[in-house]
């Protein structure tokens, strides 16, 4: 089982500049590469300070110059926000800049807040149609001249300039949750990325079963790979209460996610206060003890035991989601503990 890092410029107030967050992100990526991680993933979000990433391609292109081996994953670009010609060209350019290290993830999108600003009138829940049209169109543009007459996009004969280095094309990933999205991804030969969020490892099992069903339904397609993305924090075995700080940080992250996802309040200069704790009374999945069990929080030995179960389940890649509202030093210490104690168990 491989490991990857999922990271953003995570900004909660004005105490650190965007430049400082940018350098922190680069440092964490360099630590991950030196520690044997296979990929760094950066997503796409707009007008949000807590996940600063309006376009993962420039960030990943910069990291290409700061690294030598780690692969560079757009995880994910939001299909309704991209024209296929632009998506194909920018993704191929990343592959050229990185000398063949690009991984391209795509998703339908989740935040209605973003859709209201990027594609007014389109419901986030309807973004799947864009995803299903974008994936094959991008591949055909990578291959050569192609004219497109789809339900969403239409354009005359065009091609991707440049062309990607990796042939026939860079690996493509689809963020999947329901059976239909798993089926689409596998049918198109895309790898699958899944996120159990606040649910326990039984959700990982359920998502893997959906993936396995899609694989079984498409024997004509070579088996793609599946990645699990989890909030992760490793603390020293000498600090038995070390989990609590991480759980509190992740709880704040999810309460902020809830505020953005609810789309009931306009942010002020990109900042939005987390939903109040009182809102989640009677919601046990938000309790610190529950997050201790569901997020990948624990001592090295505790994390190793859970990851052995993921590997035995057939998970190909585990992505260390380091966004958690904690400070840079805490993140770096956690990542270094993971690299020192956990990674060697799976090499």
MARTOR-481343 format. One record per residue (C-alpha): residue in one letter; y, z, x negated. Coordinates in steps of 0.02 Angstrom, whole numbers, plus 50000, padded with zeros to 5 digits. Last residue first. Example, Ala and Ser with C-alpha at 12.3 -4.5 7.8 and 13.67 -1.06 7.14 Angstrom:
<recs>
S499475035749316A497755039049385
</recs>
This chain:
<recs>
X499595012749615X499485023149773X499435040949705X500705036149571X502015032949708X501955050649779X502365062549636X503715055149524X504345041449639X504415052549792X505255066449693X506535053749629X506885047749805X507175065449867X508335069549722X509315053549751X509515056949936X510115074749906X511355068649775X511995055149892X512385067050034X511385068550195X511725058150352X509905051850354X509845034150287X508415034350159X507155024150256X505685023550133X504765007950189X502875008650190X502004992050160X500274985150198X499764996950337X497884995550362X497515011950450X496805018650286X498505015550207X499395024750346X498175039350332X498445040050144X500295040350184X500095056150286X499175065250146X500415059350014X501885065750116X501135083050129X500705083449944X502455077849895X503235091350004X503815086150175X504795074650288X504135057650344X504925059050515X503755064250654X503205081850609X504845088550539X505725079150678X504745089650803X505225105950717X507045100550716X507045097050903X507555079350952X505805074451010X505815089851123X507085082251245X507355096751367X509065099851296X509595083451219X511345081951291X511745099451231X511655093251051X513215082951081X513115064051051X513655060450874X515505056350851X515935038050830X516825031050677X517275012750654X519155014950662X518965025350820X517405020350915X517465015351097X516395026551207X515045022351335X513955010951227X512415021951244X511695014151087X513185019950984X513085037851046X511185038051034X511225031850855X512425046050818X511205058550893X509845050150790X510815052250627X511275070250668X509425074050698X509035065550532X510215077250442X509555092650529X507765087450491X508215084650308X509025101750292X507535109750381X506205101950270X506765111950120X506195128050203X504655129750092X505705126649935X504525127749786X503525113049857X505055102649821X505765091349955X505355073550004X506395064650137X505895049150234X506545040950393X505135028850430X504885009950422X503105003650438X502694986450367X501384974150427X500734958950334X500214942150404X498384937350430X498134918750402X498454909650568X497064900150659X496284916750711X497764919450827X497234931650964X496424943250837X498054944250739X499024947950899X497794961750945X497914969050769X499814969650782X499734978450950X498464990650877X499604993750728X501004998350848X499865010650938X499285018650775X501075020450715X501495028050884X500105040850861X500995044850698X502345053550795X503815046550890X505605048750834X505815031050764X504105022250764X504875007350673X503884991350649X504054976650530X502924961550554X502574946950437X502884929750507X501544916450530X502354909550688X500894915350797X500954932250710X502794934950748X502674928550927X501164939450966X501994954950895X503554951150997X502514948951154X501544965151125X503134975751120X503874982950960X504244969650832X505524966750693X505064949550627X504794945650443X504914929250348X504254926550173X505314913850077X504854895550106X503524882450066X503864886649931X504984899849855X506514892149772X507454890149935X508404874049972X510284874049951X510854867050065X509804868050221X509704851950318X510564842950460X510214829350587X511254832650741X511534850050814X511064859550972X510874878250988X510394889251136X509174879251242X508664868651095X509074851251034X508914852350845X508984838450717X508064841050552X508184834350376X507214844750251X505934858850240X507204873050239X507974865950397X506254865850478X505974884050431X507664889050501X507304880350666X505604888850682X506384906350668X507984903050767X507244898150935X506144913450957X507524924850892X508824917451009X507674920051159X507374938051104X509224942051116X509104945051304X508984964051291X510614964051195X511444956851350X512544941751317X514254941251400X515234942951239X514254937451084X514974946850935X516024960251018X515014964651173X513434961051071X513914974450945X514144988151075X512564981851162X511654988351008X509864981950988X509704965150903X508424950950922X507744953350747X507504943550587X506884948050414X507054936450265X506284941450098X507164934249945X506514936049766X506434917849713X507674916949570X508834929949647X510314917849663X509164903949725X508314915049855X510004921749912X510594903749931X509074900050038X509534914350155X511334908150164X510824890250201X509484894150330X510554906750424X512084895250423X511094880450488X510224891450618X511884898150687X511864917050673X512424931550785X511044929450915X509714931250777X510244948050705X509844948050519X508594961550476X508064968250358X508734955650237X507544959650096X507804957949909X506264959349800X506294971249652X505964963049485X507574960249385X508984970749456X510884971849447X511174953149472X510024952349623X510904967849688X512494957549707X511544944349804X510774957949912X512484964549961X513134946849993X511614942750103X511564958950205X513044954050314X514144966150412X513284980850326X514084998050344X512815008450440X513735024550484X515405015550481X514995003950625X516044988450661X514544976850640X512754979450587X511544969250482X510104976650384X509724980250201X507954981050130X507494984349948X505784977949897X504284981849785X504624999749735X503945003849562X505045018349510X506225007749404X506544996949558X506855012149668X508055019849543X509015003349533X509105002549722X509735020549733X511075016449606X511635000849700X511795010649862X512805024049773X513945010649699X514295003749873X514595021149943X515895023949807X516715007249846X516765011250032X517745026649989X517055044250002X517835058850098X518415047350239X516995051850358X515185047850399X514835032950287X513085026350256X513155011250142X511415005850190X509625008350131X507815003850168X506795006050008X505064998349986X503325004649947X501704994749934X500005000050000
</recs>
